[in-house]
Structures are given as structure tokens and as C-alpha cells.
Amino acid sequence: MTKEEKVLVIQEIKELLQDAKAVYVADLEGLNASQTSDFRRQAFKNNVQLRVVKNTLLQKAMEQIEGVDYSEMFETFKGNSALMIADTANAPAKLIQGFRKNAEKPALKSAYLQETFYIGDNQLSTLANIKSREEMIGEIIGLLQSPIQRVVSALQNKPETVEAKAEEAAPAPAVEETPAPEAAAESTDAPEASAE
């Protein structure tokens, strides 16, 4: 690889990392060609960008990123490395976990997400169980909507309750009016009885 090619690769990696929400580095060594192709297809389906990279070029690209110090991850850059970038924090971890049901690899080397570093394959289940920001926001919105829905439901049911009370109150005067004609009928019956 020429120096110019290396510069281009470093620039491409930097562009991937620039606004990355979740950065994973995995070990794909030991996967055969069909397994690697299958893993790439699954990554694409799950909106995970996957790129096999040279460790030295990955490290140089990470050193040039402003705002994040990736140096904690550098010690894991040995052997074959695949850079995985995703918007959903746990997507790469779930992808690796799912793929490992049928194979030993890929293995997690390191990850950076939500301003925290995760080093080693033993962190995979922790990462897979992390809720993404979108999932957390969804849960919070659900919790906030629950009381609001109760209030709206109560307000919507209130007019029905008022109407029901009005209907109960309306027959009451009719009941009072009904005895009055009966009383009049009794008063007309009374003179007939006296006429006999």
C-alpha cells in the first residue's frame, strides 16, 4: 500500500468515526469466506457499517479525531480487526452475539459508546443489553404519557358522567308531575262515591 493510499484509508476511517455514536472493534480472524460474507450481509441489514482495517491505520485515524481520546482501545488492536459503526448503541453487540450462535467468532476486542470504553470479549453481553438512546427516550415518553392518558380519559368520561347525572335528575320532576294527575283523578272519584 502506497503512502497516498494509506492517507486515503485514514481519511475514510476518520469520516466513519467523526459522528459515530457506537464504535466497535471486532476480531473476524478464523471466519471463512462464506461466514465473512454472511456476517457482512447481516451487518448491512442491521444498519451496521463494517470495514476490515489495518490496526496501524485505524489507530492513526483515531488519534486524529478531535473530542474523543480512543487510546484505551489501542492495546486491543492486534491481529485481524474489523471496525463496526452504528447509530444504535447495542446493534453491533447483538449482531456479534447472534452470529456466534453458529460460530466462535467474531470476538469483541473493544468498544466505545455513550462516552464509555468497553474492553474485551467479556463485555459483549453487557453491550448487548445496553438500551439505545432512542429506546430510553421511548420508555420515558411512555412513562410520561401514561398519567396524561389517564387525565385525558377522565376528562373524556366526565361529560358522560355529567349527562348521566342530568338524566337521573330529569326523571325526578316527571315523577312529581305524575302524582298530580292521579290526585286529580282521585278527587273526581271522590264525588262519585259521595253521590252513591
Secondary structure as UniProt FT lines:
FT   HELIX           3..18
FT   STRAND          22..27
FT   TURN            29..30
FT   HELIX           33..45
FT   TURN            46..47
FT   STRAND          48..53
FT   HELIX           55..63
FT   HELIX           71..74
FT   TURN            75..76
FT   STRAND          81..86
FT   TURN            89..90
FT   HELIX           91..99
FT   TURN            100..102
FT   STRAND          107..113
FT   TURN            114..115
FT   STRAND          116..119
FT   HELIX           121..123
FT   HELIX           124..128
FT   HELIX           133..169
FT   HELIX           171..177
FT   HELIX           179..195
//
